């Protein structure tokens, strides 16, 4: 699944198995983890710029237009769909997931796995929106909750 980046700290050229490889050292937000990714594989690994601020309204509209489905599908079908949305690395698709799970959460308790996916999608989407708008996470969380009429996910117990 995705992660927000704290920043690209180093770009170096190293010899790996007898070949020169251009690498980027990237710090992941929140975890303190660092990864090294070959420069020519950044796109393959899902590294992309923060979304353009002009997309914020579209993402917020997507969030607020989601509702709890009247008839929920079998868990394995929901899990597959949720995983696809989460792994898409696309803000509009993350907004679909956050909006739907937020609406379901308002009506009934989410399963442990749904709570975990909701939290993951929330964190990714919120970080993306806040970075794109240039506002603190807390301010963006308040905007998302108000506009989509959902509450922030609780940590999975």
C-alpha positions as CSV (number, residue, x, y, z in Angstrom):
1,X,0.0,0.0,0.0
2,X,1.0,3.6,-0.4
3,X,3.0,5.9,1.9
4,X,3.5,9.6,2.1
5,X,7.1,10.8,1.7
6,X,8.9,13.1,4.1
7,X,11.3,13.9,1.3
8,X,14.0,12.8,-1.0
9,X,17.2,13.1,1.0
10,X,19.9,11.7,-1.1
11,X,20.6,10.8,-4.7
12,X,23.7,8.6,-5.2
13,X,25.3,6.4,-7.7
14,X,26.3,3.0,-6.3
15,X,27.7,-0.2,-7.8
16,X,25.2,-3.0,-7.3
17,X,26.1,-6.5,-8.5
18,X,28.7,-5.0,-10.8
19,X,26.4,-2.4,-12.3
20,X,26.3,1.4,-11.7
21,X,22.8,2.2,-10.3
22,X,21.4,5.7,-9.7
23,X,19.5,5.5,-6.3
24,X,17.2,7.9,-4.4
25,X,17.0,7.7,-0.6
26,X,13.5,8.5,0.4
27,X,12.1,8.9,3.9
28,X,8.6,7.7,4.6
29,X,6.3,9.9,6.6
30,X,5.2,8.7,10.1
31,X,7.2,5.5,10.3
32,X,10.7,6.9,10.1
33,X,11.6,4.2,7.6
34,X,13.9,5.0,4.7
35,X,13.9,3.2,1.3
36,X,16.4,3.3,-1.5
37,X,14.8,3.1,-5.0
38,X,16.6,3.0,-8.3
39,X,15.8,6.3,-10.1
40,X,14.7,4.5,-13.3
41,X,12.1,2.5,-11.1
42,X,10.5,5.5,-9.3
43,X,7.3,5.4,-11.5
44,X,7.1,1.6,-11.3
45,X,7.2,1.9,-7.5
46,X,4.3,4.4,-7.5
47,X,6.3,7.5,-6.6
48,X,4.6,10.5,-8.0
49,X,4.3,14.2,-7.2
50,X,1.6,15.4,-4.9
51,X,-1.7,16.0,-6.7
52,X,-2.3,19.4,-8.3
53,X,-4.2,21.7,-6.0
54,X,-6.8,22.1,-8.8
55,X,-8.0,18.6,-8.1
56,X,-8.9,19.2,-4.5
57,X,-12.5,20.1,-5.2
58,X,-12.9,17.0,-7.4
59,X,-11.5,14.8,-4.6
60,X,-13.7,16.5,-2.0
61,X,-16.8,16.2,-4.2
62,X,-16.0,12.5,-4.7
63,X,-15.7,12.1,-0.9
64,X,-19.0,13.8,-0.2
65,X,-20.9,11.9,-2.9
66,X,-20.2,8.5,-1.5
67,X,-22.8,6.6,0.6
68,X,-23.2,3.3,2.3
69,X,-24.4,0.7,-0.2
70,X,-28.0,-0.4,0.5
71,X,-26.9,-4.1,0.2
72,X,-23.3,-4.9,1.1
73,X,-21.6,-7.6,-1.0
74,X,-19.8,-10.6,0.4
75,X,-16.7,-9.7,2.4
76,X,-14.2,-11.2,-0.1
77,X,-15.7,-9.1,-2.9
78,X,-15.6,-5.9,-0.7
79,X,-12.1,-6.7,0.4
80,X,-10.8,-7.1,-3.2
81,X,-12.5,-3.9,-4.2
82,X,-11.2,-2.0,-1.2
83,X,-7.7,-3.3,-1.7
84,X,-7.8,-2.2,-5.4
85,X,-8.9,1.3,-4.4
86,X,-6.3,1.5,-1.7
87,X,-3.4,0.4,-3.9
88,X,-4.4,2.6,-6.8
89,X,-2.3,5.5,-5.5
90,X,-4.9,7.8,-7.0
91,X,-6.6,10.5,-4.8
92,X,-10.0,10.2,-6.4
93,X,-10.1,6.5,-5.8
94,X,-8.9,6.9,-2.2
95,X,-11.7,9.4,-1.8
96,X,-14.2,6.8,-3.0
97,X,-12.9,4.4,-0.4
98,X,-12.8,6.9,2.5
99,X,-16.2,8.2,1.6
100,X,-17.9,4.8,1.4
101,X,-16.2,3.4,4.5
102,X,-17.0,6.6,6.4
103,X,-20.7,6.3,5.4
104,X,-20.8,2.6,6.4
105,X,-19.1,3.5,9.7
106,X,-21.8,6.0,10.5
107,X,-24.5,3.3,10.1
108,X,-22.8,0.2,11.5
109,X,-19.6,-1.0,13.0
110,X,-16.8,-1.8,10.6
111,X,-14.8,-5.1,10.8
112,X,-11.3,-5.0,12.1
113,X,-9.9,-5.2,8.5
114,X,-12.3,-2.5,7.3
115,X,-11.2,-0.2,10.1
116,X,-7.6,-0.8,9.2
117,X,-8.2,-0.1,5.5
118,X,-10.3,3.0,6.4
119,X,-7.5,4.3,8.6
120,X,-4.9,3.6,5.8
121,X,-6.9,5.3,3.1
122,X,-7.7,8.2,5.4
123,X,-4.1,8.8,6.3
124,X,-3.0,8.7,2.7
125,X,-5.8,10.9,1.4
126,X,-5.5,13.4,4.2
127,X,-1.7,13.7,3.7
128,X,-2.2,14.2,0.0
129,X,-4.9,16.8,0.4
130,X,-3.0,18.7,3.1
131,X,0.3,18.7,1.1
132,X,-1.6,19.8,-2.0
133,X,-3.4,22.6,-0.2
134,X,-0.4,23.6,1.9
135,X,-2.4,23.3,5.2
136,X,-1.8,21.3,8.4
137,X,-3.2,17.8,8.7
138,X,-5.6,18.8,11.5
139,X,-7.1,21.6,9.5
140,X,-7.6,19.3,6.5
141,X,-9.1,16.6,8.7
142,X,-11.7,19.1,9.9
143,X,-12.5,20.1,6.4
144,X,-12.9,16.5,5.2
145,X,-15.1,15.6,8.1
146,X,-17.3,18.6,7.6
147,X,-17.6,18.4,3.9
148,X,-18.1,14.6,3.6
149,X,-20.2,14.4,6.8
150,X,-18.0,11.6,8.1
151,X,-15.9,11.1,11.2
152,X,-12.2,10.4,11.3
153,X,-11.5,6.6,11.6
154,X,-10.6,5.2,15.0
155,X,-7.6,3.0,15.3
156,X,-8.4,-0.6,14.7
157,X,-8.7,-2.3,18.1
